[in-house]
């Protein structure tokens, strides 16, 4: 696709979707509000005219704006790069421990976790994808999240989705980045990521927390006033604000639920808290002791990080900052994934 056509598509997308994300508390953006002023007026026409004339590099996009709709994995939300504090922040009843993190890449992030229907749709056009690994006892329907998926299977899914959509793939089996990951039988000895590629990939742990927080600094992306002790209750109705956005042990019935049923976080992303854990790129390990730029974890390890909590876990495990890990050759009934793409 030519650059002009690609950006024209984005212009139309922004015109239609920019009103879906709030500017600030109590202030709502409107469709066509290209200068993000809170009103649709003649200035927006000038912005559009200048953009189409090549006088502007891009039209301002709000975090959480609908970036595109992928025919297989659905809505992707715009998550621009930025700087935030990653980890347990002051005021978290479960402790403290954090570092400053600057993310330089703009992303389009899946609005939901990968569903079983998405897996089936990609398998129908890319038959080298393995069969759906899901245990149907915990994810019975096609709109339920894929689970029991290995870390390697998520990378293969991402590469095959990129191939299907005509995007340069992110994952390779050599450091020269000229042997794309196209088979996981046997499991590759090493996997390398081309961070410049526009194809689909897992989020890094930092990108995941940044997208989950969506500008918030509280334990969850919603303000949950009842979460003052760091407890492990599964009693329903205690954390009503959290239960509005998350399937956790208190309200799930200890099974997964169809993706996207709960309310979104401030950037339009759903199920970031609860439902199923989500694989990240990084090897598990301690946090750095100084500020970082695009930190992507340790060079090696045995476990890969997972984030978000799940339908079978206590409240505290679904916090924005909570870290867990699983051996990258294993799966779990409560472990799935979502993908993102680098965008300009």
KEDREN-280202 format. One record per residue (C-alpha): residue number from 1; chain; x, y, z; residue in three letters. Coordinates in steps of 0.02 Angstrom, whole numbers, plus 32768, in hexadecimal, padded with zeros to 4 digits. Example, Ala and Ser with C-alpha at 12.3 -4.5 7.8 and 13.67 -1.06 7.14 Angstrom:
BEGIN
PT seq mol    x    y    z type
PT   1   A 8267 7F1F 8186  ala
PT   2   A 82AC 7FCB 8165  ser
end
This chain:
BEGIN
PT seq mol    x    y    z type
PT   1   A 8000 8000 8000  unk
PT   2   A 8042 80AC 7FD5  unk
PT   3   A 806C 8121 8063  unk
PT   4   A 7FE5 819D 8030  unk
PT   5   A 7F60 8115 802D  unk
PT   6   A 7F98 80D1 80D4  unk
PT   7   A 7F90 817B 8125  unk
PT   8   A 7EE9 81A1 80D3  unk
PT   9   A 7EA7 8103 8125  unk
PT  10   A 7EE8 8140 81CC  unk
PT  11   A 7E9A 81EB 81B1  unk
PT  12   A 7DF1 819B 8194  unk
PT  13   A 7E0A 8129 822B  unk
PT  14   A 7E34 81BB 829B  unk
PT  15   A 7DA1 8221 825B  unk
PT  16   A 7D2E 8193 828A  unk
PT  17   A 7D7F 815B 832C  unk
PT  18   A 7DCF 81EE 8384  unk
PT  19   A 7D32 820E 83E8  unk
PT  20   A 7D3E 8166 843E  unk
PT  21   A 7DC4 819D 84BB  unk
PT  22   A 7DB5 8223 8541  unk
PT  23   A 7E2C 82B7 8544  unk
PT  24   A 7E25 82C9 85FF  unk
PT  25   A 7DAD 82A7 868D  unk
PT  26   A 7D04 82EB 865B  unk
PT  27   A 7D3E 8323 85AE  unk
PT  28   A 7D11 82C0 8514  unk
PT  29   A 7D60 82C7 8467  unk
PT  30   A 7CEF 82D2 83D0  unk
PT  31   A 7CFA 827B 8327  unk
PT  32   A 7D62 82E9 82B6  unk
PT  33   A 7DB7 8346 8345  unk
PT  34   A 7E61 833A 82F1  unk
PT  35   A 7EB7 83C2 8357  unk
PT  36   A 7E79 8371 83F8  unk
PT  37   A 7E29 8412 8432  unk
PT  38   A 7D88 83C8 8473  unk
PT  39   A 7D21 8410 83E3  unk
PT  40   A 7D08 83E8 832B  unk
PT  41   A 7D1E 848D 82CF  unk
PT  42   A 7D72 84E8 823E  unk
PT  43   A 7E1E 84CB 828A  unk
PT  44   A 7E0B 8411 8270  unk
PT  45   A 7DE9 842F 81B7  unk
PT  46   A 7E8B 8493 81AC  unk
PT  47   A 7EEB 8407 8203  unk
PT  48   A 7EA6 8388 8187  unk
PT  49   A 7ECA 83F6 80F0  unk
PT  50   A 7F7D 8412 8127  unk
PT  51   A 7F96 835B 8148  unk
PT  52   A 7F56 8327 809D  unk
PT  53   A 7FC4 83AD 804E  unk
PT  54   A 805C 8360 80A2  unk
PT  55   A 8079 83EF 811B  unk
PT  56   A 8063 8383 81B6  unk
PT  57   A 80BA 82E0 81E1  unk
PT  58   A 8020 829A 8236  unk
PT  59   A 7F79 82C6 8280  unk
PT  60   A 7F78 82C6 833E  unk
PT  61   A 7F38 821E 837C  unk
PT  62   A 7EF6 8202 842A  unk
PT  63   A 7F34 816C 848C  unk
PT  64   A 7EAF 80E7 847C  unk
PT  65   A 7E6C 8123 83D5  unk
PT  66   A 7E37 8097 8360  unk
PT  67   A 7ECE 8084 82EE  unk
PT  68   A 7E8F 7FFC 827B  unk
PT  69   A 7E20 7F62 8274  unk
PT  70   A 7E81 7EC5 8247  unk
PT  71   A 7E12 7E45 81ED  unk
PT  72   A 7E52 7DBA 825E  unk
PT  73   A 7E7B 7E05 8309  unk
PT  74   A 7E01 7E97 8306  unk
PT  75   A 7E18 7F45 8351  unk
PT  76   A 7EC5 7F8B 8374  unk
PT  77   A 7ED7 8024 83E3  unk
PT  78   A 7F5D 80A9 83D3  unk
PT  79   A 7FDB 80AA 8462  unk
PT  80   A 8060 8130 8444  unk
PT  81   A 810B 8124 8493  unk
PT  82   A 812B 8182 8534  unk
PT  83   A 817E 8182 85DE  unk
PT  84   A 8134 8135 867B  unk
PT  85   A 8162 80E5 8721  unk
PT  86   A 8161 8028 8711  unk
PT  87   A 8143 7FBA 87A7  unk
PT  88   A 80FB 7FCA 8856  unk
PT  89   A 80DE 8084 886F  unk
PT  90   A 80CD 80E3 8913  unk
PT  91   A 8020 80C4 8958  unk
PT  92   A 8014 8011 891C  unk
PT  93   A 7FE2 7FAC 89B6  unk
PT  94   A 8048 7F19 8977  unk
PT  95   A 80F0 7F73 8981  unk
PT  96   A 8161 7FE1 8919  unk
PT  97   A 81EA 7FC8 8898  unk
PT  98   A 81EE 8022 87F1  unk
PT  99   A 8259 8078 876E  unk
PT 100   A 8242 8100 86EC  unk
PT 101   A 8223 80B8 863F  unk
PT 102   A 821D 8112 8598  unk
PT 103   A 81CC 80B6 8506  unk
PT 104   A 81FA 80FE 845C  unk
PT 105   A 818A 8096 83EB  unk
PT 106   A 80D6 80BD 83BF  unk
PT 107   A 8068 8023 83BF  unk
PT 108   A 7FC0 7FE6 8384  unk
PT 109   A 7F87 7F6C 840B  unk
PT 110   A 7EFE 7EEB 83FE  unk
PT 111   A 7E62 7F24 845A  unk
PT 112   A 7E46 7E75 849E  unk
PT 113   A 7EA3 7DD5 84BE  unk
PT 114   A 7EB1 7D59 842E  unk
PT 115   A 7E11 7CF3 8426  unk
PT 116   A 7DF7 7C42 83EA  unk
PT 117   A 7D9A 7C86 8353  unk
PT 118   A 7E31 7CF0 8324  unk
PT 119   A 7E9F 7C56 8331  unk
PT 120   A 7E27 7BF4 82C1  unk
PT 121   A 7E1F 7C81 8242  unk
PT 122   A 7EDC 7C8A 8232  unk
PT 123   A 7EEB 7BCC 822D  unk
PT 124   A 7E72 7BC9 819A  unk
PT 125   A 7EE7 7C33 812F  unk
PT 126   A 7F8F 7C03 817D  unk
PT 127   A 7F85 7B45 8197  unk
PT 128   A 8034 7B38 81E4  unk
PT 129   A 7FEB 7B83 8282  unk
PT 130   A 7FD5 7AF8 8304  unk
PT 131   A 7F27 7AC5 833B  unk
PT 132   A 7ED3 7B2E 83C1  unk
PT 133   A 7F24 7AF6 8464  unk
PT 134   A 7E94 7B32 84D2  unk
PT 135   A 7E48 7AC9 855C  unk
PT 136   A 7D8D 7ADF 8539  unk
PT 137   A 7D5F 7ABE 85EE  unk
PT 138   A 7D9B 7B6C 8617  unk
PT 139   A 7D83 7BC2 856E  unk
PT 140   A 7CED 7B6A 8520  unk
PT 141   A 7CB8 7BE1 8495  unk
PT 142   A 7D09 7C2B 83FB  unk
PT 143   A 7D03 7CDB 8445  unk
PT 144   A 7D60 7C9F 84DF  unk
PT 145   A 7E1B 7CC0 84EA  unk
PT 146   A 7E98 7C43 84AA  unk
PT 147   A 7EF6 7BF4 853B  unk
PT 148   A 7F75 7B6B 855E  unk
PT 149   A 7FD9 7BC0 84D4  unk
PT 150   A 8097 7BB1 84DA  unk
PT 151   A 8101 7C4E 84CE  unk
PT 152   A 8149 7C0B 842B  unk
PT 153   A 809A 7BF3 83E4  unk
PT 154   A 8072 7CAA 8402  unk
PT 155   A 810C 7CDC 839C  unk
PT 156   A 80DB 7C68 830E  unk
PT 157   A 8029 7CAC 8312  unk
PT 158   A 8070 7D5C 8307  unk
PT 159   A 80E2 7D33 8274  unk
PT 160   A 805A 7CD8 8214  unk
PT 161   A 7FE0 7D67 8233  unk
PT 162   A 8063 7DE2 81F3  unk
PT 163   A 807F 7D74 815A  unk
PT 164   A 7FC4 7D6D 8139  unk
PT 165   A 7FB5 7E2A 8144  unk
PT 166   A 804E 7E4D 80D8  unk
PT 167   A 80B8 7E92 8167  unk
PT 168   A 8171 7E74 8186  unk
PT 169   A 817F 7DF1 820D  unk
PT 170   A 81C9 7E15 82B8  unk
PT 171   A 820E 7D6C 82F0  unk
PT 172   A 82A8 7D13 82AE  unk
PT 173   A 8314 7C7F 82DD  unk
PT 174   A 83BA 7CD5 82B9  unk
PT 175   A 840A 7D78 82F0  unk
PT 176   A 841A 7DB2 823B  unk
PT 177   A 835B 7DB7 8232  unk
PT 178   A 8350 7D5D 818C  unk
PT 179   A 8307 7CB6 81C4  unk
PT 180   A 8254 7CD8 81FD  unk
PT 181   A 8205 7C69 8280  unk
PT 182   A 818D 7BFE 821A  unk
PT 183   A 818E 7B5A 827A  unk
PT 184   A 819A 7B29 8332  unk
PT 185   A 81B0 7A6E 831D  unk
PT 186   A 8233 7A5E 8362  unk
PT 187   A 8237 7AF9 83CF  unk
PT 188   A 82BE 7B71 8392  unk
PT 189   A 835B 7B84 83F9  unk
PT 190   A 8351 7C43 83F1  unk
PT 191   A 82D1 7CC4 83BB  unk
PT 192   A 82FE 7D76 838B  unk
PT 193   A 8289 7E09 8372  unk
PT 194   A 8297 7E8E 82EC  unk
PT 195   A 8257 7F22 8351  unk
PT 196   A 8251 7F8F 82B5  unk
PT 197   A 81DA 7F1A 8259  unk
PT 198   A 8124 7F4F 8245  unk
PT 199   A 80E2 7E9F 825E  unk
PT 200   A 8085 7E58 82F4  unk
PT 201   A 80DF 7E29 8394  unk
PT 202   A 80CA 7E14 844F  unk
PT 203   A 80DA 7EAE 84B9  unk
PT 204   A 8173 7EBF 8526  unk
PT 205   A 814E 7EC0 85DF  unk
PT 206   A 8167 7F7D 85E4  unk
PT 207   A 80F5 7F99 854F  unk
PT 208   A 8072 7F2A 859F  unk
PT 209   A 8071 7F87 8645  unk
PT 210   A 8072 8030 85EE  unk
PT 211   A 7FDB 7FFD 8584  unk
PT 212   A 7F83 7FB2 861B  unk
PT 213   A 7F9D 804C 8687  unk
PT 214   A 7F64 80BF 85FB  unk
PT 215   A 7FA6 8156 8657  unk
PT 216   A 7F6D 811F 8705  unk
PT 217   A 7FDD 8109 879D  unk
PT 218   A 7F65 80A9 880D  unk
PT 219   A 7F72 7FEC 882B  unk
PT 220   A 7EF1 7FCE 87A1  unk
PT 221   A 7EC2 8035 8707  unk
PT 222   A 7E20 805D 8762  unk
PT 223   A 7E1B 80AC 880E  unk
PT 224   A 7DEB 8023 8888  unk
PT 225   A 7DD6 807A 8932  unk
PT 226   A 7DBA 7FD5 898F  unk
PT 227   A 7E67 7F93 8962  unk
PT 228   A 7EC3 7FD2 89FA  unk
PT 229   A 7F09 7F31 8A43  unk
PT 230   A 7F69 7EBE 89CC  unk
PT 231   A 7EF2 7E2C 89E7  unk
PT 232   A 7EC5 7D8C 898C  unk
PT 233   A 7E08 7D87 8999  unk
PT 234   A 7D99 7D33 8919  unk
PT 235   A 7CF9 7D7A 8962  unk
PT 236   A 7C89 7DCE 88E1  unk
PT 237   A 7C4F 7E81 88F6  unk
PT 238   A 7CE2 7EC5 895B  unk
PT 239   A 7D40 7F13 88C9  unk
PT 240   A 7CAF 7F50 885E  unk
PT 241   A 7D15 7FC9 87F4  unk
PT 242   A 7D94 7F43 87C8  unk
PT 243   A 7D0D 7EC2 87A5  unk
PT 244   A 7CC6 7F39 8722  unk
PT 245   A 7D65 7F24 86BA  unk
PT 246   A 7DA9 7E79 86EE  unk
PT 247   A 7D7C 7DC2 86F9  unk
PT 248   A 7DD2 7D87 8798  unk
PT 249   A 7DAD 7CFA 8811  unk
PT 250   A 7D2B 7D65 886A  unk
PT 251   A 7CB6 7D73 87D4  unk
PT 252   A 7CEE 7CF7 874E  unk
PT 253   A 7CAB 7C51 878D  unk
PT 254   A 7D61 7C16 8773  unk
PT 255   A 7D50 7C0E 86B6  unk
PT 256   A 7D84 7C86 862C  unk
PT 257   A 7D02 7CF4 85D8  unk
PT 258   A 7CEF 7D32 8525  unk
PT 259   A 7D6D 7DBA 84FE  unk
PT 260   A 7D38 7E6F 8508  unk
PT 261   A 7C9F 7E61 8577  unk
PT 262   A 7CE2 7ECE 8603  unk
PT 263   A 7CFC 7F8A 85FC  unk
PT 264   A 7D9C 7FCB 85AD  unk
PT 265   A 7E2C 8026 85FF  unk
PT 266   A 7E47 80E0 85D9  unk
PT 267   A 7E9B 80B3 8533  unk
PT 268   A 7E11 8040 84F5  unk
PT 269   A 7E68 7F9C 851F  unk
PT 270   A 7E01 7F0F 856B  unk
PT 271   A 7E2C 7E7D 85DC  unk
PT 272   A 7ED5 7EC6 860B  unk
PT 273   A 7EA4 7E97 86BC  unk
PT 274   A 7E6B 7DE3 86D1  unk
PT 275   A 7E1A 7D65 865B  unk
PT 276   A 7EBF 7D12 8627  unk
PT 277   A 7F74 7D3B 864B  unk
PT 278   A 7FD1 7D80 85B4  unk
PT 279   A 807D 7D4E 8575  unk
PT 280   A 8100 7DD7 8563  unk
PT 281   A 81A6 7DD3 8506  unk
PT 282   A 821E 7DE6 8599  unk
PT 283   A 827C 7D64 85FB  unk
PT 284   A 8250 7D6A 86B4  unk
PT 285   A 82CB 7DC7 8722  unk
PT 286   A 82E2 7E57 879B  unk
PT 287   A 82C2 7F0B 876B  unk
PT 288   A 8352 7F7F 8739  unk
PT 289   A 838D 7FFB 87BC  unk
PT 290   A 838E 8093 874A  unk
PT 291   A 831F 80E2 86C6  unk
PT 292   A 8315 8087 8621  unk
PT 293   A 82E7 80A2 856B  unk
PT 294   A 828A 8013 8513  unk
PT 295   A 82BD 7F95 8597  unk
PT 296   A 829C 7EE4 8558  unk
PT 297   A 82D4 7E78 85E8  unk
PT 298   A 8365 7E01 8605  unk
PT 299   A 83CB 7DB1 857A  unk
PT 300   A 839B 7D00 85AF  unk
PT 301   A 833B 7C9A 862E  unk
PT 302   A 82C3 7C0A 8645  unk
PT 303   A 821C 7C64 8661  unk
PT 304   A 81C5 7CEA 85FB  unk
PT 305   A 815E 7D70 8650  unk
PT 306   A 80A1 7D6F 8654  unk
PT 307   A 802F 7DFE 8687  unk
PT 308   A 7F7C 7E29 86B5  unk
PT 309   A 7F3B 7DA2 8729  unk
PT 310   A 7EAD 7D2E 86F9  unk
PT 311   A 7E01 7CE9 871E  unk
PT 312   A 7E47 7C71 87A0  unk
PT 313   A 7EB8 7CE6 8802  unk
PT 314   A 7EA2 7D5C 8895  unk
PT 315   A 7E87 7E16 8880  unk
PT 316   A 7F39 7E4E 88A2  unk
PT 317   A 7F7D 7DE6 8811  unk
PT 318   A 7F1F 7E50 8792  unk
PT 319   A 7F76 7EF3 87C3  unk
PT 320   A 7FC7 7F56 8738  unk
PT 321   A 8074 7F36 8782  unk
PT 322   A 8066 7E80 87B7  unk
PT 323   A 80E9 7E0F 8768  unk
PT 324   A 80DD 7D53 874F  unk
PT 325   A 813D 7CDC 86E1  unk
PT 326   A 812A 7C32 868E  unk
PT 327   A 81A6 7BBF 863A  unk
PT 328   A 81A1 7BED 8582  unk
PT 329   A 8186 7B37 854F  unk
PT 330   A 80EA 7B27 85BC  unk
PT 331   A 8036 7B63 85B5  unk
PT 332   A 7FA9 7B79 8632  unk
PT 333   A 7EEB 7B74 8635  unk
PT 334   A 7EF0 7C2C 8666  unk
PT 335   A 7F78 7C6C 85F1  unk
PT 336   A 7F5A 7CC0 8548  unk
PT 337   A 7F9E 7D56 84E9  unk
PT 338   A 7F7F 7DF4 8484  unk
PT 339   A 7FE9 7E42 83FB  unk
PT 340   A 8020 7EED 83C3  unk
PT 341   A 806D 7F3F 832A  unk
PT 342   A 80EB 7FCB 831A  unk
PT 343   A 809F 8061 82BF  unk
PT 344   A 80E4 8109 8287  unk
end
